[in-house]
């Protein structure tokens, strides 16, 4: 068993920790850094509740070692809100009732935000494909799709998005 | 779930990684994307004293054509393959395979080399590489050697890679004109292993006849299976519904799947037949258009 000094930039802030080789990234976030917005669902790489962005790409943090993230950048659901304003994707889930129990929501929003970063106007099929590694057992996905479409429309018109947040 | 303890190493060069593997022949495992290895360690179906992470070694991620060969770096991510314009326009079999491996999040970590080196007949690239008649480049302490794909898969989770070798490149002959391919997979849900899947690559002659055929099955036995009889049958034939049906029948005849929650043996064999027929039709259609 080896111990490692790692430095990971989480939501823009440098975080240092001493970790065991076998510590998973999701446990670094939730237990070492006390950032419990990232959920653990199946713990077997299926459900996507633990999705975070690693250097901008959505990945399953239950299947990555914390040491693998050394020197890299992680973004979690806590990093979506900026300056007290909800991210368009958070507002979209709010407006369109994109959640019921909320367990999958952090992963859904992180995956969707990465989709909108590279494709500002995705079709419904592209949204469904992008979130196909994130399971939701409540909504039947219909309102999740609407939420992502809501966010996409808002992001294409940044001024109106600001007004929506103010409401 | 927490894996049993291991030491983690992140060499900065290939030489450093190889030296470490050579000095720990019995208990070191190469960590590439980790999307098969880490679940095994977490479920404690496998163990390792040392993990050698090749993720920080530069120069192992690329997709390029060079002197008649498509070269894919061993650490190339599935998502890079899936979104590559070269792959989408010239290698439909590879593009269709990459798009159905696990799910989009896993594909951002998982690597092509890892998918092969893991030696799991339920993985998707093994059959694809058989159909494409690929070669695998293994780099070890004494340099590199090239392994034909037909000699690579030795058994369940067993490959021709030595414990001190790393899979550094996959080589695929650039297909001639009038070539096409297709991968058709039946899965219960996104992210599941194939109930059955078939990889097909064909080339047509100037008169429309089939001049070469590669057909292989996923998850139909202890290793990925080349359907040699079906391939032979197709050579020189004009594609037709009857010819495709006969080839599909011959491909399914070699399947020795195991019964599990995905289905009974006979069901899986029938699915191998149906999917091979569909993949053949799609591959031939592509070849006619390109």
Interface residues (C-beta under 8 A of the other chain):
Chain A: X1 X2 X4 X20 X21 X22 X24 X43 X44 X45 X46 X48 X51 X54 X57 X58 X59 X60 X63 X64 X65 X67 X68 X70 X111 X129 X130 X132 X133 X134
Chain B: X1 X2 X3 X4 X5 X6 X7 X8 X10 X31 X34 X35 X38 X39 X41 X42 X43 X51 X53 X55 X79 X102 X103 X104 X105 X106 X108 X109 X190 X191
